[in-house]
Amino acid sequence: MKCPSCQTIFSAPAAQCLKCKLTLHRLDIQFGAVPRYSRFITDCSGRLSRRDIADLRRLLRLFNRKFPQSRFSVFVTNQLSAGTIGEYAFWLMNRARFGFAEAVGGDNYDLLLTIDVERSTAALIAGYGLETYITERDLERALAQAASGFHEGDFAQGIRACVEVMMSRLRAIVKKLEETKTTEETPATTSDTP
Amino acid sequence: MNFRQFSPRPHGPVRIALFFSILILAAAPAPFTQAQESNRDTPSVVAQSEPAQAPIPLGWKIAVVAIVAIGTGFVLAFSLRAWRSSNLFDRQYRFPAIDAIAFRLGGNKSGGCMSIIEFGGRGGQGPAVFNRRL
């Protein structure tokens, strides 16, 4: 795992980053109050049209329907004055209630895509629950698909690409888990029958 | 084929019973009591020889058609809602529950498993730079 601020890799869970001493509490002081946000998608930058927001909300609802434990949220901002996008995404993910309030720790399968349109940066962060199943490389691939859309200023297209990549990846992971479970159960079932 | 996957639709018979009860109510004969009583007051030769067959008023016909239409609409709406909520073809994917996780950096929802991208292509770099301090 890496520190959301200085990217230092730490092997064991730590209460604060060993290098930059980052904690969530420090970010609370840095960012202040949680900004206003809506369900699924929030656009503080005004770069997304109403139609785009409606389309994306529909896509994110579909994601939530396909993966009922998980909620994919998108936060687009242009007001990130202090801190890095990594710090902001980490803080927002833990402080805002995008998903279910009771989904904490290993029960949190949420994903949050934060885009800073002014600084041209974006971060995709996953909850503790997904850490067992996806890697940072998976998140990186999803962002890579979104990069061209973001670069051209078509944020809706970029977000759509990112969500679709994650949807496809998560679907493949669950299917693989189910197949593994089935192959593990099959010998036991056949041995029961005479 | 695994037939255990198919489960009976909840409230299916109730909806069918509701539909048929509406149809039966709609098809019930119109009340002729008033017409027959008025015939009794003024007996005629024709009335005595043949049973009186008063025509069904237009209002009744319209009412019956309206009731049937509304009933069918309700049944269709309920069926459609049940169909959509039953989620027959929309497959859901669930992750197995995992063991307890140690919180990192004070976060109780996420420990910072993330990827970062720069898509502006600043400083002569390409459109995407990953996982740097941005």
Interface residues (C-beta under 8 A of the other chain):
Chain A: M1 K2 C3 P4 S5 C6 Q7 F10 P13 A14 A15 Q16 C17 L22 T23 L24 H25 R65 K66 F67 P68 Q69 S70 T84 I85 G86 A89 F90 M93 N94 G99 A103 V104 G105 G106 D107 N108 Y109 D110 L112 R119 S120 T121 A122 A123 L124 I125 A126 G127 Y128 G129 L130 E131 T132 Y133 I134 E136 L139 E140 A142 L143 A144 A146 A147 S148 F150 H151 G158 L170 R171 I173 V174 K175 L177
Chain B: N87 D90 R91 Q92 Y93 R94 F95 P96 A97 I98 D99 A100 I101 A102 F103 R104 L105 G106 G107 N108 K109 S110 G111 G112 C113 M114 S115 I116 I117 E118 F119 G120 G121 R122 P127 A128 F130 N131 R132 R133 L134
